[in-house]
Amino acid sequence: MAAESAREFFEQLAARTAGGSERTRGLTATYRFDVDGAGSWRVEVDDGAVSVGESDADADCVIAVSEDTLLGIVSGRQSATGALLMGRIRLEGDAALAMRLRDLF
């Protein structure tokens, strides 16, 4: 079932990634998603183990995005690369880590 809000997506992400994943094994990084009008969530990956919490703490890679764009990307209706090129996503920090997000989603 697709998430209907950023909050629902991040709650589902925490449940889906509990215990880690083969795709994230070896990755240690922090991400912060600043979702316009919805809040900020911090995703911590420690050698495959993923935790998600509502936070605006510093992170290795910060992604600023509207809720509509985020939901479009995670549902597959929109390309993350296209959204980035159109300026609908703003990145700060380690942009190479952003490329690893497909391993989480």
C-alpha positions as CSV (number, residue, x, y, z in Angstrom):
1,M,0.0,0.0,0.0
2,A,1.4,3.4,-1.0
3,A,2.0,6.1,1.6
4,E,-0.4,9.0,1.5
5,S,1.8,11.4,3.5
6,A,5.5,11.9,4.3
7,R,4.8,10.8,7.9
8,E,3.2,7.6,6.8
9,F,6.1,6.9,4.3
10,F,8.8,7.3,7.0
11,E,6.8,5.2,9.5
12,Q,6.5,2.5,6.9
13,L,10.2,2.8,6.0
14,A,11.2,2.2,9.6
15,A,9.0,-1.0,9.6
16,R,10.2,-2.2,6.2
17,T,13.9,-1.8,7.0
18,A,13.8,-3.2,10.5
19,G,16.8,-5.6,10.9
20,G,18.6,-4.2,7.9
21,S,18.9,-5.3,4.3
22,E,21.4,-7.0,2.1
23,R,21.2,-3.9,-0.2
24,T,22.3,-1.6,2.6
25,R,25.0,-3.9,4.1
26,G,28.3,-2.0,4.1
27,L,26.6,1.4,4.0
28,T,27.1,3.7,7.0
29,A,25.5,7.1,6.6
30,T,23.0,9.6,7.9
31,Y,20.3,11.2,5.8
32,R,17.9,14.0,6.7
33,F,14.8,14.6,4.7
34,D,13.3,18.1,5.1
35,V,9.8,17.8,3.6
36,D,8.3,21.2,3.0
37,G,5.3,21.7,5.3
38,A,5.4,18.1,6.7
39,G,8.5,17.9,8.9
40,S,12.1,16.5,9.0
41,W,13.1,12.9,9.3
42,R,16.6,11.5,9.9
43,V,17.5,8.1,8.5
44,E,20.6,6.4,10.0
45,V,22.2,3.5,8.2
46,D,24.8,1.5,10.2
47,D,26.2,-1.3,8.1
48,G,22.8,-2.3,6.8
49,A,20.8,-1.6,10.0
50,V,18.4,1.3,9.4
51,S,16.6,3.5,11.9
52,V,14.2,6.3,11.2
53,G,13.2,9.2,13.5
54,E,11.6,12.6,13.3
55,S,14.6,15.0,13.7
56,D,16.3,18.0,12.2
57,A,19.7,16.9,13.4
58,D,22.8,17.2,11.2
59,A,23.3,14.5,8.6
60,D,25.8,13.5,5.9
61,C,23.3,14.1,3.2
62,V,20.3,16.5,3.4
63,I,17.4,16.3,1.0
64,A,14.9,19.1,0.8
65,V,11.8,18.2,-1.1
66,S,8.0,18.9,-1.2
67,E,5.7,16.3,0.1
68,D,4.1,15.8,-3.4
69,T,7.5,15.3,-5.0
70,L,8.6,12.8,-2.3
71,L,5.4,10.8,-2.6
72,G,5.7,10.8,-6.4
73,I,9.2,9.5,-6.3
74,V,8.6,6.7,-3.7
75,S,5.4,5.6,-5.6
76,G,7.3,5.4,-8.8
77,R,5.2,8.1,-10.5
78,Q,8.2,10.5,-10.7
79,S,11.9,10.0,-11.4
80,A,14.3,11.2,-8.6
81,T,16.8,12.2,-11.3
82,G,14.2,14.2,-13.2
83,A,13.0,15.9,-10.0
84,L,16.6,16.8,-9.1
85,L,17.3,18.2,-12.6
86,M,14.0,20.3,-12.4
87,G,15.0,21.7,-9.1
88,R,12.3,19.9,-7.1
89,I,14.9,18.3,-4.9
90,R,17.7,20.2,-3.2
91,L,20.8,18.4,-1.9
92,E,23.3,19.4,0.7
93,G,26.3,17.4,1.9
94,D,27.5,14.2,0.3
95,A,25.6,13.9,-3.0
96,A,27.1,10.4,-3.7
97,L,25.1,9.2,-0.7
98,A,21.9,10.3,-2.4
99,M,22.6,7.8,-5.2
100,R,22.5,5.0,-2.5
101,L,18.9,5.9,-1.5
102,R,17.5,3.5,-4.1
103,D,18.9,0.8,-1.9
104,L,16.7,2.0,1.0
105,F,13.5,2.7,-1.0
